[in-house]
Amino acid sequence: MVDIQVTNLTKFFVIGENLLENLTFEIQEGECVAILGRNGCGKTTLFNILTGQMDYDSGEVYVNPNKKLGLISQIPRFPEGFTVEDVLRSAFAEILRVRQKMELLECEMANGATDAQLREYDVLTNPFQTGGGYDMDVEVDKICNGLGITPEQRGQEFASLSGGEKTRVNLARLLLEKTDILLLDEPTNHLDLNSVEWLEQYINAFKGTVLTISHDRYFIDQVADRVIEITDGHAEFYSGNYSFYMDEKQARFDLQLKQYEQEQAKLKQLGYTVERMKGSGINNRTLYRRAMSIQHRMERIRKTEKPKKERTMKASFGEKEFSGDIVFKMKNVSKSFGDRVLFSDVNLTVEGGERIALLGDNGTGKTTFIKCLLGDEDCAGKIQFGPTVKFGYLPQIIHFDHPERSLYDTMLYEKNCTPQTARDRLGAFLFQGEDVFKQVGNLSGGEQSRLRLCMLMDEKINLLILDEPTNHLDIASREWV
């Protein structure tokens, strides 16, 4: 049975520049399919079309109407003041409305019930039971335990959580909704290693259909039955996980290149023969007919397009001359919020040339640690930098003060560089041609991360601080980082 079918789907934001062009594919019931493609190729746009959040310009989109579809988006949004428990319970919105009516009836029937009230209560009981109302608390506890959402955390405001904690809570909400078709847009972004492993196990045991956008090659290897890659608005199909996709893609490239080279060699040989015939016997009708026959044969030869290697980023950060051994020192550094201690008595010395990874579960204070280092958060203790240290910072959530500006104007205004320098730097980070005139606010998450990296490249830094740098970046960009 087909759960999702897309036929000749076309979507554009600028007339004459199709983001998706005649995109065609289908997803069978029970499949787990990974959607791959470079940042900005239209993956999230496709998901928005499948969920009905965005219209499309032509083609047909079918989602099984008898199946419940759920989406995990890159940036969870909920009403102000919502607690984690509110977010989780929103998965049972309809059941909770039924229970509220049942509780009102119970109050009314406390001193005696009429036949009409009993009938109404009986009518409400059936959907409450079949919808899992009596098992609701057990299901919430089960999912929270699996994803490491603590009882204390369930009372916190959702907006106060870290990026990873928000992702986990929103993922828990979707799983509690008992959806038949899961759409997961970068589900492993912000998740710690334990949560990613739990999610992999959940998906492998899930009986429904999963369509996931991901740039996490290890995650795709664990969960995907097959891969669909979006390239130039079209779909390329691979009947295996990421490792299979990589091997098959290289094999297809090699085969296409071989066919192209063989055709070009054959055409060159035939062309040489034609020229010799024309040159030596242009007045000989027999030779002329043979030459024309060969030309027609050349026209009938299938012309294989020369395969193109994907563009890769060719850039490096400017490096400030570093004098001295010490980059920074921390002495007895501590940070807490009320009674909650994130870290205490941290003593750390970092020397020039070191590469340090900061690990820990979601919510343990990794981003807060970086903010303390940068001076954006107050903390106890002492932090001292070397005299020549200049740092560059890539935050977990990218923000631009003027999202209405184009990439080109952003570079000109914020980096105070020449027009040619702006184009050269953007080109090194794969923003070429008309791409540089896109509005920053319309870029995908990965494209915004690439732009921010591009803006860091000339700052002559000797300390680079990256908070979840690979979130939203496509696989090629991750390898460059």
C-alpha positions in Angstrom: 0.0 0.0 0.0 1.3 3.5 -0.9 1.3 6.0 2.0 2.8 8.9 0.1 2.9 9.6 -3.6 4.3 12.7 -5.3 3.9 13.0 -9.1 5.5 15.8 -11.2 5.6 18.2 -8.2 6.9 21.6 -9.1 7.5 24.5 -6.7 9.1 27.8 -7.2 9.5 31.0 -5.2 11.0 33.0 -8.0 9.5 32.7 -11.5 11.8 30.8 -13.8 13.7 29.2 -10.9 12.1 26.0 -9.9 13.2 24.7 -6.5 11.4 21.4 -7.1 10.8 20.4 -10.8 8.7 17.4 -11.8 9.7 15.7 -8.6 8.2 12.1 -8.6 8.5 9.4 -5.9 6.3 7.1 -3.7 6.7 5.7 -0.2 5.3 2.3 0.6 3.6 1.5 3.9 6.2 0.6 6.6 9.2 2.0 4.8 11.8 4.2 6.4 13.2 6.5 3.7 15.9 9.1 4.1 15.7 12.3 2.1 19.2 13.7 1.2 20.4 16.7 -0.6 22.4 19.8 -0.3 21.3 22.7 1.9 18.6 24.7 0.2 17.6 22.0 -2.3 14.0 22.0 -1.1 13.9 19.2 1.5 12.0 21.1 4.2 9.8 22.7 1.5 8.8 19.2 0.4 7.8 18.4 4.0 5.8 21.6 4.3 3.9 20.6 1.1 3.3 17.1 2.4 1.8 18.5 5.6 -0.3 21.1 3.8 1.5 24.0 5.3 2.6 25.2 1.9 1.0 25.2 -1.5 2.7 24.0 -4.7 2.6 25.2 -8.3 1.9 22.0 -10.2 1.8 18.3 -9.9 0.0 15.9 -7.5 0.6 15.0 -3.9 -1.2 12.1 -2.2 -1.0 11.2 1.5 -3.0 8.3 2.6 -6.2 9.9 4.1 -6.7 6.9 6.5 -3.3 7.5 8.2 -2.4 10.0 10.8 0.6 12.1 9.8 3.0 13.9 12.3 5.9 16.2 11.7 9.0 17.1 13.8 10.2 20.4 12.5 13.7 21.9 12.9 12.5 24.7 15.2 9.7 23.7 17.7 7.2 26.5 18.5 4.6 26.5 21.2 2.5 29.2 23.0 4.3 31.4 25.5 4.1 29.9 29.0 3.7 26.3 27.9 5.4 23.9 30.3 7.0 20.7 29.1 4.0 18.8 30.5 1.7 21.0 28.5 3.6 20.2 25.3 3.5 16.5 26.0 -0.2 16.5 26.9 -1.0 18.4 23.7 -0.5 15.1 22.0 -3.8 14.0 23.7 -5.8 17.2 23.0 -8.9 15.4 21.7 -8.8 12.8 24.5 -8.4 15.5 27.1 -11.4 17.4 25.8 -13.4 14.2 26.1 -12.2 13.6 29.7 -13.1 17.2 30.6 -16.7 16.5 29.5 -16.7 13.3 31.4 -15.5 15.0 34.6 -18.2 17.7 34.2 -20.8 14.9 33.9 -19.4 13.1 36.9 -19.9 16.2 39.0 -23.4 16.7 37.7 -24.2 13.0 38.5 -22.7 13.0 42.0 -26.2 13.4 43.6 -28.1 11.2 41.1 -27.9 10.6 37.4 -30.6 10.8 34.7 -30.9 8.3 31.9 -29.8 11.0 29.4 -26.7 11.8 31.4 -25.8 8.1 31.7 -26.2 7.7 27.9 -24.1 10.7 27.2 -21.4 9.4 29.6 -21.4 6.0 27.9 -21.0 7.7 24.5 -18.0 9.6 25.8 -16.4 6.6 27.5 -16.0 4.6 24.2 -13.7 7.2 22.3 -11.8 7.9 25.6 -11.0 4.2 26.0 -10.2 3.4 22.4 -8.1 6.6 22.1 -5.9 5.4 25.0 -7.2 7.7 27.6 -6.8 5.2 30.5 -3.2 4.5 29.4 -2.2 8.1 28.8 -0.1 8.6 31.9 1.7 5.3 31.4 2.5 6.2 27.8 3.8 9.7 28.8 6.0 8.2 31.5 7.3 5.5 29.1 8.3 8.0 26.4 9.8 10.4 28.8 11.9 7.7 30.4 13.2 6.6 27.0 14.2 10.1 26.0 15.5 11.1 29.4 12.9 13.8 30.2 13.0 14.0 34.0 10.0 14.6 36.3 11.6 18.0 37.3 12.0 19.0 33.7 8.3 18.3 32.9 7.4 21.2 35.2 9.8 23.7 33.4 8.6 26.2 30.8 9.3 24.9 27.3 10.9 28.2 26.3 13.6 27.9 29.0 15.0 24.6 27.7 18.2 24.1 25.7 18.0 23.3 22.0 18.5 19.6 22.6 15.9 19.5 25.4 13.3 21.2 23.1 14.0 18.7 20.4 13.6 15.8 22.8 10.3 17.1 24.2 8.9 17.9 20.7 9.9 14.4 19.6 8.2 12.9 22.6 5.0 14.8 21.8 5.0 13.4 18.2 5.6 9.9 19.4 2.7 10.2 21.9 0.4 11.2 19.1 0.4 7.6 17.8 1.0 8.8 14.2 1.0 6.3 11.3 3.4 8.4 9.2 6.3 10.1 10.8 8.0 13.1 9.0 11.3 13.8 10.8 13.2 17.0 9.8 16.7 16.7 11.1 15.6 14.7 14.2 19.1 14.2 15.6 20.0 17.9 15.7 20.6 18.9 19.3 20.1 15.4 20.6 22.8 13.8 22.8 24.2 10.4 22.0 22.0 8.5 24.3 18.8 10.1 22.9 20.0 9.4 19.3 20.5 5.7 20.1 17.1 5.5 21.7 15.5 7.2 18.6 17.2 4.7 16.3 15.8 1.8 18.3 12.3 3.4 18.4 12.3 3.8 14.6 13.5 0.3 13.9 10.7 -1.1 16.1 8.1 1.4 14.6 5.4 -0.4 12.5 4.4 2.7 10.5 6.1 4.8 7.8 9.0 7.1 8.4 10.3 9.8 6.0 13.3 11.6 7.5 15.5 14.5 6.4 18.9 13.9 7.9 22.6 14.8 7.4 23.7 12.3 10.0 25.3 9.5 8.0 25.4 7.2 11.0 21.8 7.7 11.9 20.8 7.0 8.2 22.9 3.8 8.2 21.0 2.6 11.2 17.4 3.3 10.2 17.0 3.8 6.4 15.6 1.2 4.1 16.4 3.4 1.1 17.5 6.9 0.1 15.9 9.5 -2.1 18.4 12.3 -3.0 17.0 15.6 -4.3 19.3 17.0 -7.0 18.4 20.0 -9.2 14.8 19.6 -8.2 14.6 15.9 -9.3 14.7 12.6 -7.3 17.5 10.0 -7.5 16.7 6.6 -5.9 19.0 4.3 -3.9 17.7 1.0 -2.5 19.8 0.9 0.7 21.1 2.9 3.6 23.8 5.7 3.5 26.7 3.4 3.0 24.9 1.7 0.0 24.0 5.2 -1.3 27.7 6.3 -1.3 28.9 3.2 -3.0 26.1 3.2 -5.6 26.4 7.0 -6.3 30.1 6.6 -7.0 29.4 3.5 -9.2 26.8 5.5 -11.2 29.2 8.4 -11.6 32.0 6.1 -12.9 29.6 4.3 -15.3 28.3 7.6 -16.7 31.8 9.0 -17.1 32.9 5.8 -18.9 29.9 6.0 -21.3 30.5 9.7 -21.9 34.2 9.1 -22.7 33.4 6.1 -25.0 30.8 8.2 -26.9 33.1 11.1 -27.3 35.9 8.9 -28.5 33.5 7.3 -31.1 32.2 10.6 -32.2 35.7 11.9 -32.6 36.7 8.9 -34.7 33.6 9.2 -36.9 34.1 12.9 -37.3 37.7 12.4 -38.5 36.5 9.8 -41.0 33.8 12.2 -42.4 36.3 15.1 -42.7 38.7 12.8 -44.7 35.9 11.7 -47.0 34.8 15.2 -47.7 38.3 16.5 -48.1 39.5 13.7 -50.5 36.4 13.1 -52.5 33.9 15.9 -52.3 32.9 15.5 -55.9 32.6 11.7 -55.6 28.9 11.0 -55.0 29.6 7.6 -53.4 32.0 9.0 -50.9 29.7 11.9 -50.2 26.7 9.6 -49.5 28.9 7.6 -47.2 30.0 10.7 -45.4 26.4 11.9 -44.9 25.4 8.4 -43.7 28.2 8.5 -41.1 27.0 12.0 -40.0 23.4 10.7 -39.6 24.9 7.8 -37.5 26.7 10.3 -35.4 23.4 12.2 -34.7 21.7 8.9 -33.7 24.4 8.1 -31.1 22.9 8.7 -27.6 24.7 11.7 -26.1 25.4 11.0 -22.4 25.8 14.1 -20.3 29.2 14.5 -18.7 28.8 13.8 -15.0 29.6 16.6 -12.6 31.4 16.3 -9.3 29.6 18.1 -6.5 31.0 21.4 -5.6 33.0 21.5 -2.4 33.8 24.3 -0.1 37.3 25.7 -0.7 38.0 28.2 2.1 40.1 28.6 5.2 39.8 30.8 8.2 42.2 33.7 8.5 44.5 33.0 11.5 45.8 35.7 13.8 49.4 35.3 14.9 49.4 33.7 18.3 52.2 34.6 20.8 52.4 32.7 24.1 51.3 29.2 25.1 48.1 29.9 27.0 44.8 30.6 25.2 42.8 30.8 28.4 42.6 29.7 32.0 39.7 28.9 34.2 40.1 28.9 38.0 37.3 27.7 40.3 34.6 28.5 37.7 31.0 27.6 38.8 27.6 28.3 37.5 24.1 27.5 38.9 20.5 28.6 38.4 18.9 28.7 41.8 19.5 25.3 43.5 20.5 23.7 40.2 24.3 23.5 39.8 25.4 23.1 36.2 29.2 22.9 37.0 31.4 23.9 39.9 35.1 24.4 40.6 36.2 24.1 37.0 39.9 24.5 36.7 41.1 24.4 33.1 44.1 25.5 31.1 43.9 25.5 27.3 47.1 25.9 25.2 47.5 27.0 21.6 46.8 24.4 18.9 44.6 22.2 21.1 41.3 20.7 19.8 38.8 20.2 22.6 35.3 18.6 22.5 32.8 19.5 25.1 30.5 16.5 25.7 27.5 15.9 28.0 23.8 15.1 28.0 21.3 17.7 26.9 20.7 20.3 29.6 24.0 19.6 31.5 25.2 23.2 30.7 27.5 22.9 27.6 26.1 26.0 25.9 26.0 27.9 29.3 29.7 26.9 29.7 30.5 28.5 26.4 28.4 31.6 27.3 30.4 32.0 30.5 33.6 31.7 28.5 32.4 34.4 26.1 31.2 36.7 28.9 27.6 36.5 27.9 26.7 34.8 31.3 27.9 35.7 34.7 29.7 33.0 36.7 31.7 32.5 39.8 35.5 32.1 39.6 38.0 33.6 37.2 38.5 33.3 33.4 41.6 34.8 31.9 42.5 34.9 28.2 46.0 35.2 26.7 46.9 38.8 25.6 46.8 38.1 21.8 43.7 35.9 21.8 40.9 36.8 19.4 38.0 34.4 19.1 35.3 33.6 16.6 32.0 32.1 17.7 29.4 30.0 15.8 26.3 29.8 18.0 23.9 26.9 18.1 21.0 29.1 16.8 22.0 31.4 14.0 20.6 35.0 14.1 21.0 37.8 11.7 20.1 41.4 12.6 18.8 42.2 9.1 17.2 39.0 7.6 15.7 41.2 4.9 19.1 41.8 3.3 20.6 39.6 0.6 23.7 37.5 1.3 25.7 39.9 -0.9 24.5 43.0 1.0 25.1 41.3 4.3 28.7 40.8 3.5 29.1 44.3 2.2 27.5 46.0 5.2 28.7 43.7 8.1 32.2 42.8 6.8 32.9 46.2 5.1 34.6 44.5 2.1 34.7 45.3 -1.6 32.0 43.8 -3.9 34.5 41.4 -5.6 35.8 40.2 -2.2 32.2 39.6 -1.1 31.5 37.5 -4.2 34.7 35.6 -3.8 34.1 34.7 -0.2 30.5 33.7 -0.8 31.6 31.6 -3.8 34.1 29.8 -1.6 31.2 28.7 0.6 29.1 27.6 -2.4 26.9 30.7 -2.8 27.3 31.4 -6.4 25.4 33.2 -9.3 22.0 34.4 -8.3 22.2 32.7 -4.9 24.0 35.7 -3.5 20.9 37.8 -4.0 18.6 35.6 -1.9 17.3 37.1 1.3 19.1 35.8 4.4 15.8 35.2 6.1 14.7 32.8 3.3 17.8 30.6 3.7 17.6 27.1 5.1 19.2 26.4 8.5 22.2 24.9 6.8 22.7 27.8 4.4 22.5 30.2 7.3 25.2 28.3 9.2 27.4 28.3 6.0 26.9 32.1 5.7 27.9 32.7 9.3 31.0 30.5 8.8 31.8 32.6 5.7 31.6 35.8 7.7 34.1 34.3 10.3 36.7 33.3 7.7 38.5 36.7 7.5 38.4 37.7 11.1 42.0 36.6 11.9 41.0 34.5 14.9 43.2 32.1 16.9 40.4 30.6 19.0 37.3 29.2 17.2 34.3 28.3 19.4 31.7 26.1 17.8 28.4 25.3 19.5 26.8 22.3 17.6 28.5 23.4 14.4 27.2 20.5 12.3 23.5 21.1 13.1 21.7 21.7 9.8 24.8 21.5 7.7 24.7 19.0 4.8 27.2 16.1 4.8 29.7 17.8 2.4 29.8 20.9 4.6 30.2 18.8 7.8 33.2 17.1 6.2 34.7 20.5 5.5 34.2 21.7 9.1 
